[in-house]
């Protein structure tokens, strides 16, 4: 049995060695920054965890313990939210380097799409007008037939 694979645009090789080096450098910079951010976050969190036993010893009542627990949880929640925002910024910054910018012809393509959409709307309006005209004719046909039927007996009497 033959092993066949299909290639996608993502599998396409870079057009030059220089582009490959740039892509590899941008990817490595992203991974380095991501890992640095994660390590700093974990170090900060571990410091907070290690200071917790000392803080627990200072509690003299259940209210103190409850307040310490609530503060710790609030700080934990805020820390994770802040870290998510920082990681998001790292990803956005890397995205600019790793994902190519849209082609300069984007504006032309967008203008053509807008023109095509306007043409489709005009065609739809013309079709709607034809449908309405046909509906009016069909609605007026019985009225005209009834009017013609009324005139016919009157002309026979004359």
PyMOL commands that set and color helices and strands:
alter all, ss='L'
color gray80, all
select helices_A, chain A and resi 9-11+17-57+62-98+106-157
alter helices_A, ss='H'
color red, helices_A
deselect
rebuild
show_as cartoon
